[in-house]
Amino acid sequence: MFAYRLPPLPSIGDILKLYNLDAKKKLSQNFLLDNKLRSKLVCAGGKLKDCHVIEVGPGPGSLTRNIFQQKAFHVHVIEKDPRFLPTLELLKEATYGRLSIHIGDVLKFDMKPLIPEELKREWEGDTPMIRIIGNLPFSISTPLIFKWLEQISKRSDIWCFGRVPLTLTFQEEVAQRMVAHPCHFQRSRLSIMCQNWCEVDHKFVIPGRAFIPKPDVNVSVVYMTPRIKPLIDLDFKLVEKVVFAVFSQRGKYCKRGVERLFPEHLREELVKKLLIVSDIDSTKRPYELSMKDFDRIVHCYAALLEENPTLKKYI
């Protein structure tokens, strides 16, 4: 048995001074020192009691403290910057070993070995007692979320344990794209990809002034739960290819983006066929298309690939 309450520790501000730590711009580091905001962020995804939590980019361990205050059973932190090792080791000692520290790049990190096998749950069942939380560096947030969405689609890495939810921070503009509905000015390929594989909830905005150093933008907290079944139930790379092509001509009629899926000598015939079969108005802009529209487009494109496999190599 262990106590949930942490022993007295120096404040994060004092620790930063003590170890002479500052945020590195090239790593997109920003520290959130406000305890109430940290607690609100950590709680945005629901209760953490007895959960195994993977925290991305803990820095000096400020959010990590709040995770433990919410009675998490064990916390794994993945940190790229080894300068924070002394501060994290201090917290590890205070939590009697319930903190595991991993120095590495989360874009290349395999999270699966961190979690006990007995925590596995059926995909169609309740979410497992595993959570991912992170105050993400802006520079990696979009490539990281695409990597994780692909793993969710394959139920690989940490998602072999079930529908593990995520509570993450993004630039406010990026978060708006993630949740944007048809006709919203921020509707983009990120909107389609996120909403296809996850239920995405934009929780709240943290003003930039709450961070040290202050970023040029506000920060949004987003909660994501993998869907039991994606809205477009096809291979990730296929969906990504079609969505990328359509949004490559975002301000023009969607027909222009669809054209990019086909070689020039077949373009007119196949674009016409795809739009007719999928019942898409060719004068709609990409950001006006619904998830059902994209579902029909991708399925029609998949059928055309079956008829003419050489198209798979195009683009």
C-alpha positions as CSV (number, residue, x, y, z in Angstrom):
1,M,0.0,0.0,0.0
2,F,1.1,3.6,-0.6
3,A,0.1,7.1,0.3
4,Y,-1.4,9.2,-2.5
5,R,-0.4,12.5,-0.9
6,L,3.0,13.8,-2.0
7,P,5.4,14.9,0.8
8,P,6.4,18.6,0.9
9,L,8.4,19.5,-2.2
10,P,10.0,22.8,-3.4
11,S,7.8,24.7,-5.8
12,I,8.4,24.3,-9.5
13,G,9.5,27.9,-9.7
14,D,12.1,27.3,-7.0
15,I,13.3,24.1,-8.7
16,L,13.8,25.9,-12.0
17,K,16.0,28.4,-10.2
18,L,17.8,25.8,-8.2
19,Y,18.8,23.8,-11.2
20,N,19.2,26.8,-13.4
21,L,16.6,25.5,-15.9
22,D,15.1,27.6,-18.7
23,A,12.8,26.7,-21.6
24,K,14.6,25.9,-24.8
25,K,12.9,27.6,-27.8
26,K,14.2,24.9,-30.3
27,L,12.3,22.3,-28.3
28,S,9.2,24.4,-28.0
29,Q,9.3,24.2,-24.2
30,N,6.8,26.3,-22.2
31,F,6.3,25.7,-18.5
32,L,2.8,26.0,-16.9
33,L,3.3,27.1,-13.3
34,D,-0.3,27.9,-12.3
35,N,-1.3,24.9,-10.1
36,K,-5.1,25.4,-10.6
37,L,-4.7,25.4,-14.4
38,R,-2.5,22.3,-14.2
39,S,-5.0,20.6,-12.1
40,K,-7.8,21.5,-14.5
41,L,-5.8,20.2,-17.4
42,V,-5.1,16.9,-15.7
43,C,-8.7,16.5,-14.8
44,A,-10.0,17.3,-18.3
45,G,-10.1,13.6,-19.2
46,G,-11.8,12.4,-16.1
47,K,-10.7,10.5,-13.0
48,L,-7.1,9.1,-12.8
49,K,-7.5,7.1,-9.6
50,D,-5.5,3.8,-9.9
51,C,-4.7,4.5,-13.6
52,H,-1.4,4.0,-15.3
53,V,-0.5,7.3,-16.9
54,I,2.0,8.1,-19.7
55,E,2.9,11.7,-19.6
56,V,4.6,13.2,-22.7
57,G,7.1,16.1,-22.2
58,P,7.0,16.5,-18.4
59,G,9.8,19.0,-18.3
60,P,10.5,19.7,-14.6
61,G,7.5,17.6,-13.5
62,S,4.9,20.2,-12.8
63,L,2.0,18.4,-14.4
64,T,3.4,15.1,-13.1
65,R,2.7,16.3,-9.5
66,N,-0.9,17.0,-10.4
67,I,-1.3,13.6,-12.0
68,F,-0.2,12.0,-8.7
69,Q,-2.5,14.3,-6.7
70,Q,-5.3,12.8,-8.7
71,K,-4.3,9.4,-7.3
72,A,-2.7,7.8,-10.4
73,F,-1.3,4.4,-9.6
74,H,1.9,4.7,-11.7
75,V,3.2,7.4,-14.0
76,H,5.7,7.0,-16.9
77,V,7.2,10.2,-18.2
78,I,8.8,10.5,-21.6
79,E,11.2,13.4,-21.8
80,K,13.6,14.3,-24.6
81,D,15.7,16.9,-22.6
82,P,18.0,15.2,-20.1
83,R,18.4,18.5,-18.2
84,F,15.2,17.6,-16.3
85,L,16.5,14.3,-14.9
86,P,17.5,15.7,-11.5
87,T,14.1,17.3,-11.0
88,L,12.3,14.2,-12.1
89,E,14.5,12.0,-9.9
90,L,13.5,14.1,-7.0
91,L,9.8,13.4,-7.7
92,K,10.5,9.7,-8.2
93,E,12.0,9.6,-4.7
94,A,9.0,11.4,-3.3
95,T,6.5,9.0,-4.9
96,Y,8.4,5.9,-3.6
97,G,9.2,4.6,-7.1
98,R,5.7,5.1,-8.6
99,L,7.4,7.3,-11.3
100,S,9.3,5.8,-14.2
101,I,11.5,8.2,-16.2
102,H,12.3,7.5,-19.9
103,I,14.6,9.9,-21.7
104,G,13.8,9.7,-25.4
105,D,12.0,11.1,-28.4
106,V,8.3,10.4,-28.2
107,L,8.0,10.4,-32.0
108,K,10.2,7.2,-32.0
109,F,9.1,5.8,-28.6
110,D,7.4,2.4,-28.2
111,M,4.9,2.8,-25.3
112,K,3.6,-0.8,-25.3
113,P,6.4,-2.3,-23.0
114,L,5.5,0.3,-20.2
115,I,2.1,-1.2,-19.4
116,P,1.3,-4.6,-17.7
117,E,-0.5,-7.1,-19.9
118,E,-3.3,-7.6,-17.4
119,L,-4.6,-4.1,-18.2
120,K,-5.7,-5.1,-21.7
121,R,-9.4,-4.6,-22.5
122,E,-11.5,-5.5,-25.5
123,W,-11.6,-2.7,-28.0
124,E,-15.4,-2.7,-28.0
125,G,-15.5,-2.5,-24.1
126,D,-14.7,0.2,-21.6
127,T,-11.5,2.2,-21.9
128,P,-8.6,0.5,-20.0
129,M,-7.1,2.1,-16.8
130,I,-4.4,3.7,-19.0
131,R,-4.2,7.4,-19.9
132,I,-2.0,9.6,-22.0
133,I,-1.5,13.2,-20.9
134,G,0.9,15.8,-22.3
135,N,1.6,19.5,-22.6
136,L,3.0,18.9,-26.1
137,P,5.7,20.9,-27.7
138,F,4.1,22.8,-30.5
139,S,6.8,21.7,-33.0
140,I,5.9,18.0,-32.8
141,S,2.1,18.1,-32.0
142,T,0.8,17.6,-35.5
143,P,3.2,14.8,-36.7
144,L,2.8,13.1,-33.3
145,I,-1.0,13.1,-33.5
146,F,-0.9,11.6,-37.0
147,K,1.5,8.9,-35.8
148,W,-0.9,8.1,-32.9
149,L,-4.0,8.2,-35.2
150,E,-2.4,5.6,-37.4
151,Q,-1.5,3.4,-34.4
152,I,-5.1,3.8,-33.2
153,S,-6.4,2.7,-36.6
154,K,-4.1,-0.5,-36.3
155,R,-4.7,-1.0,-32.6
156,S,-1.0,-1.1,-32.2
157,D,1.5,0.2,-29.6
158,I,-0.3,1.4,-26.5
159,W,-3.7,0.9,-28.3
160,C,-3.2,-2.9,-28.3
161,F,-4.5,-2.5,-24.7
162,G,-7.8,-1.0,-25.8
163,R,-9.2,2.5,-26.5
164,V,-6.7,4.4,-24.4
165,P,-7.8,8.1,-24.2
166,L,-5.6,11.2,-24.5
167,T,-5.6,14.6,-22.8
168,L,-3.2,16.9,-24.7
169,T,-2.4,20.5,-25.3
170,F,-2.2,22.2,-28.8
171,Q,-2.0,25.6,-30.2
172,E,-5.5,27.0,-30.1
173,E,-5.7,27.2,-33.9
174,V,-4.6,23.5,-34.2
175,A,-7.3,22.5,-31.7
176,Q,-9.9,24.4,-33.7
177,R,-8.9,22.4,-36.8
178,M,-9.2,19.2,-34.9
179,V,-12.9,19.8,-34.0
180,A,-14.0,21.9,-36.9
181,H,-17.3,20.9,-38.5
182,P,-18.2,21.3,-42.2
183,C,-18.1,24.9,-43.5
184,H,-16.0,26.0,-40.5
185,F,-13.1,28.2,-41.7
186,Q,-10.7,25.9,-39.8
187,R,-11.9,22.6,-41.4
188,S,-8.9,20.8,-42.8
189,R,-7.4,17.3,-43.3
190,L,-6.6,17.3,-39.6
191,S,-10.3,17.7,-38.8
192,I,-11.2,14.6,-41.0
193,M,-8.4,12.4,-39.7
194,C,-8.9,13.2,-36.0
195,Q,-12.7,12.9,-36.2
196,N,-12.6,9.7,-38.2
197,W,-10.7,7.7,-35.5
198,C,-11.5,9.6,-32.3
199,E,-14.2,11.5,-30.6
200,V,-12.6,14.9,-30.1
201,D,-13.6,17.3,-27.3
202,H,-12.1,20.8,-27.1
203,K,-12.2,21.3,-23.4
204,F,-10.9,24.8,-22.7
205,V,-8.3,27.4,-23.6
206,I,-5.3,28.4,-21.4
207,P,-4.1,32.0,-22.2
208,G,-0.6,32.2,-23.4
209,R,0.4,34.5,-20.4
210,A,-0.1,31.5,-18.1
211,F,3.1,29.9,-19.5
212,I,6.8,30.7,-19.0
213,P,8.0,31.8,-21.5
214,K,4.8,33.2,-22.9
215,P,4.0,31.7,-26.3
216,D,2.7,33.9,-29.1
217,V,-0.6,32.0,-29.1
218,N,-3.2,30.6,-26.6
219,V,-3.1,26.9,-25.8
220,S,-6.1,24.5,-26.0
221,V,-6.7,21.4,-24.0
222,V,-8.2,18.6,-26.1
223,Y,-9.6,15.2,-24.9
224,M,-9.6,12.4,-27.4
225,T,-11.2,8.9,-27.1
226,P,-10.6,6.4,-29.9
227,R,-13.8,5.3,-31.6
228,I,-15.0,1.7,-31.5
229,K,-15.4,1.9,-35.2
230,P,-14.0,4.7,-37.5
231,L,-16.5,6.7,-39.5
232,I,-14.5,5.8,-42.7
233,D,-13.7,2.2,-42.0
234,L,-10.8,1.8,-44.4
235,D,-7.0,1.6,-44.2
236,F,-5.3,4.7,-42.6
237,K,-2.9,5.3,-45.5
238,L,-5.7,5.1,-48.1
239,V,-7.9,7.6,-46.1
240,E,-4.9,9.9,-45.6
241,K,-4.0,9.8,-49.3
242,V,-7.5,10.8,-50.4
243,V,-8.0,13.5,-47.7
244,F,-4.6,15.0,-48.4
245,A,-5.4,15.2,-52.1
246,V,-8.8,16.8,-51.7
247,F,-7.5,19.4,-49.2
248,S,-4.5,20.2,-51.4
249,Q,-6.8,22.5,-53.3
250,R,-8.7,23.7,-50.2
251,G,-10.0,27.0,-51.6
252,K,-11.1,25.5,-54.9
253,Y,-13.9,23.2,-55.9
254,C,-13.4,19.7,-54.5
255,K,-13.2,18.4,-58.1
256,R,-9.7,20.0,-58.3
257,G,-8.4,18.1,-55.3
258,V,-9.9,14.8,-56.5
259,E,-8.1,15.2,-59.8
260,R,-4.8,14.8,-58.0
261,L,-5.6,11.2,-57.3
262,F,-5.4,10.2,-61.0
263,P,-2.8,10.4,-63.8
264,E,-3.6,13.0,-66.5
265,H,-4.6,10.5,-69.2
266,L,-7.3,9.0,-67.0
267,R,-8.2,12.1,-65.0
268,E,-11.3,13.3,-66.8
269,E,-13.0,9.9,-67.0
270,L,-12.2,8.8,-63.4
271,V,-12.9,12.1,-61.7
272,K,-16.3,12.2,-63.3
273,K,-17.0,8.6,-62.4
274,L,-15.9,9.0,-58.8
275,L,-18.0,12.2,-58.2
276,I,-21.1,10.6,-59.8
277,V,-20.9,7.3,-57.9
278,S,-20.1,9.0,-54.6
279,D,-22.9,11.6,-55.2
280,I,-20.7,14.6,-54.5
281,D,-21.4,18.1,-55.8
282,S,-18.2,18.9,-57.7
283,T,-18.6,22.6,-56.9
284,K,-18.4,22.2,-53.1
285,R,-15.2,23.3,-51.5
286,P,-13.2,20.6,-49.5
287,Y,-14.1,22.3,-46.1
288,E,-17.8,22.0,-47.0
289,L,-17.7,18.2,-47.2
290,S,-19.1,16.1,-44.4
291,M,-17.6,12.9,-42.9
292,K,-20.3,11.0,-44.9
293,D,-19.2,12.8,-48.1
294,F,-15.6,11.7,-47.4
295,D,-16.7,8.2,-46.6
296,R,-18.3,7.9,-50.0
297,I,-15.4,9.4,-51.8
298,V,-12.8,7.1,-50.2
299,H,-14.9,4.0,-50.7
300,C,-15.4,4.9,-54.4
301,Y,-11.7,5.5,-54.8
302,A,-11.0,2.2,-53.1
303,A,-13.3,0.5,-55.7
304,L,-11.5,2.2,-58.6
305,L,-8.2,0.9,-57.2
306,E,-9.7,-2.6,-57.3
307,E,-10.6,-2.1,-60.9
308,N,-7.2,-0.6,-61.8
309,P,-4.5,-1.6,-59.3
310,T,-1.8,0.5,-61.1
311,L,-3.5,3.6,-59.7
312,K,-2.2,2.7,-56.2
313,K,1.3,3.8,-57.3
314,Y,0.0,7.2,-58.4
315,I,0.9,10.1,-56.0
